[in-house]
C-alpha cells in the first residue's frame, strides 16, 4: 500500500466547525511509509460524490477512508454498511433535501465496507480510544458518500479499499448541549492514525463480535 485518501466534510447543520475536517487536516502526510492525501468534501448531495470521484481518479489511492461528524455518538464508530437511499432530515449545505431517493438508481441495495473494520476497532481500543462498529451510516450525506465510494470501487473492479468513519463532537461544540458526548481533538487524531495503520497492515479482517442489540 502506497497511498491512502482521507476525506473530511465541511461544517453543516449550523455548526461553525466540523471535527472531521479539523482532524483530517492535522493528520501527518505519511504514516508507516504510506502517503496520506487529505481532501475536504462539501456536505452536499451529488457534489460530494463528484469531488470524491475526481480525487480518486487523480490520486489513484490504495484505500479511501471518509470521515464525518456524528453528533451524539461517544465513540469513533466505524461504519459497516452504506444503503442506496437518500432521506435527508435537514437540507444539505446548498439547501437540497432529497427524500426517499436512490443514490444510484441501478445500484445494489447496499454495500459493505471493504476496510478491516473490526481490526480497526480492536486496535483503537488497545490504544485507549473509545471505538465501536456502527451498523448505520444514516441517510444523510455521510451515507451518500460512503455508498458512492464503494460503488466506485465495485464498478471499476478496483482493488480499492473503501469505508467510512464517524467521529463525535469536539468539546467546544457541546458547551451549550447538556449531556451531549464529545471527544478531544487529540484522541480523535490518535484514533484516526491508529485505524489508518490498521488499514495499512491488516489485509483480512478479524472475526470478533461487533454486533448490537438495538
C-alpha positions in Angstrom: 0.0 0.0 0.0 1.4 3.3 -1.1 -1.3 5.9 -0.8 -4.5 6.5 1.3 -7.0 9.2 0.6 -8.7 10.5 3.7 -11.7 12.9 3.3 -13.4 15.2 5.8 -16.6 17.2 5.5 -17.0 20.9 5.9 -19.3 22.2 8.7 -23.1 21.7 8.4 -26.3 21.9 10.3 -25.5 25.3 11.8 -22.1 24.1 13.3 -19.2 26.5 12.9 -16.7 23.7 12.6 -16.7 20.0 11.6 -14.4 17.9 13.7 -13.9 15.5 10.8 -12.3 18.2 8.7 -10.3 19.6 11.7 -8.8 16.2 12.5 -8.2 15.1 8.9 -6.3 18.3 8.1 -4.0 17.6 11.1 -3.1 14.1 10.1 0.5 13.5 9.2 1.4 13.4 5.5 2.9 10.0 5.9 2.0 7.1 8.2 4.2 3.9 8.3 5.7 4.8 4.9 2.3 5.4 3.2 1.4 8.7 1.7 -1.7 10.3 3.3 -3.7 12.6 0.9 -6.2 14.8 2.6 -9.3 16.1 0.9 -12.1 18.5 2.0 -15.6 17.4 0.9 -18.7 19.6 0.8 -21.7 18.4 2.8 -23.8 18.4 -0.4 -25.6 15.6 -2.1 -24.2 14.6 -5.5 -21.4 17.2 -5.4 -19.7 15.3 -2.6 -19.5 12.2 -4.8 -18.4 14.2 -7.8 -15.5 15.7 -5.9 -14.6 12.3 -4.3 -14.5 10.6 -7.8 -12.3 13.4 -9.2 -9.9 12.9 -6.3 -9.9 9.1 -6.7 -9.1 9.4 -10.4 -6.3 11.9 -9.8 -4.7 10.2 -6.8 -5.3 6.5 -7.6 -5.1 5.6 -3.9 -5.0 2.1 -2.5 -7.7 2.9 0.1 -10.1 5.7 0.8 -11.3 6.5 4.3 -14.1 9.0 4.5 -14.6 10.8 7.9 -17.7 12.6 9.2 -19.3 14.0 12.3 -21.9 12.1 14.2 -23.2 14.4 17.0 -24.5 12.3 19.9 -22.1 9.4 19.5 -19.5 8.8 22.2 -17.1 6.6 20.2 -15.2 6.7 17.0 -17.6 4.5 15.1 -16.5 2.5 12.0 -19.4 2.0 9.6 -20.2 -1.5 8.4 -22.7 -0.7 5.6 -24.0 2.0 3.3 -27.5 1.8 1.9 -28.7 3.1 -1.5 -31.0 5.7 -0.1 -31.0 9.4 0.5 -33.6 10.6 3.0 -32.4 13.9 4.5 -33.8 15.1 7.9 -32.2 18.5 7.2 -31.1 20.3 4.0 -27.5 20.0 2.9 -25.2 23.0 2.6 -26.8 24.0 -0.7 -30.4 23.6 0.5 -31.1 20.3 -1.1 -33.2 17.8 0.9 -33.8 14.6 -1.0 -36.5 12.3 0.4 -36.7 8.5 -0.4 -34.3 8.9 -3.3 -31.9 6.2 -4.5 -28.3 7.3 -4.7 -27.5 5.2 -7.7 -30.8 4.2 -9.5 -29.4 0.9 -10.9 -27.1 0.2 -7.9 -27.5 -2.6 -5.3 -29.5 -2.0 -2.1 -26.3 -1.8 0.0 -22.5 -2.1 0.0 -20.4 -3.3 2.9 -17.2 -1.6 3.9 -14.1 -3.2 2.5 -11.9 -1.9 5.3 -10.8 -4.1 8.2 -13.5 -2.6 10.4 -13.3 -5.0 13.4 -9.5 -4.9 13.5 -9.7 -1.1 13.4 -12.0 -1.1 16.5 -9.7 -3.6 18.3 -6.6 -1.5 17.6 -8.3 1.8 18.7 -9.5 0.2 21.9 -5.9 -1.2 22.5 -4.7 2.4 22.1 -7.3 3.5 24.8 -9.6 5.3 22.2 -13.3 4.6 22.6 -14.4 2.8 19.4 -17.2 0.7 18.1 -18.8 -0.8 14.9 -21.8 1.1 13.6 -24.5 -0.6 11.6 -26.0 2.6 10.2 -24.3 5.5 8.5 -27.6 7.3 8.4 -29.4 8.6 5.3 -27.7 12.0 5.0 -24.5 13.0 3.0 -22.3 10.6 5.1 -24.1 7.5 3.9 -24.4 9.1 0.4 -20.6 9.5 0.2 -19.8 6.0 1.6 -22.1 4.4 -0.9 -20.5 6.4 -3.7 -17.0 5.4 -2.7 -17.9 1.7 -2.6 -19.9 1.9 -5.8 -16.8 3.5 -7.5 -14.7 0.6 -6.4 -17.2 -2.0 -7.4 -17.9 -0.6 -10.9 -14.2 -0.1 -11.7 -13.4 -3.6 -10.5 -10.8 -1.9 -8.4 -8.7 -3.3 -5.5 -9.5 0.0 -3.8 -10.5 -0.5 -0.2 -13.2 1.9 1.0 -15.2 2.8 4.0 -16.5 5.5 6.4 -15.8 6.5 10.0 -17.9 8.7 12.2 -16.4 10.8 15.0 -18.0 12.5 18.0 -18.3 16.3 18.6 -15.3 18.2 19.9 -15.8 19.5 23.5 -16.2 23.1 22.2 -19.2 22.0 20.3 -21.1 20.7 23.3 -20.7 23.7 25.6 -24.4 24.6 25.1 -25.5 21.0 24.5 -26.1 19.5 28.0 -25.3 15.8 28.4 -24.0 15.5 24.8 -20.9 13.4 24.5 -17.7 14.6 22.9 -14.1 13.6 22.3 -10.9 15.6 22.4 -9.2 16.6 19.2 -6.0 14.8 20.3 -7.9 11.5 20.9 -9.8 11.8 17.5 -6.5 12.3 15.7 -4.9 9.4 17.6 -7.8 7.2 16.7 -7.7 8.1 13.0 -3.9 7.5 12.9 -4.5 4.1 14.6 -7.2 3.0 12.2 -5.1 4.1 9.2 -2.3 2.0 10.5 -4.7 -0.9 10.7 -5.7 -0.4 7.1 -2.1 -0.4 6.1 -1.1 -3.6 7.9 -4.3 -5.8 8.1 -5.3 -7.5 4.9 -8.0 -9.8 6.2 -10.3 -8.6 8.9 -10.6 -10.4 12.2 -13.6 -12.4 13.3 -14.8 -10.8 16.5 -18.2 -9.7 17.9 -19.2 -6.2 16.6 -22.9 -6.6 16.7 -25.5 -4.6 18.7 -28.9 -5.4 20.3 -30.5 -2.1 19.0 
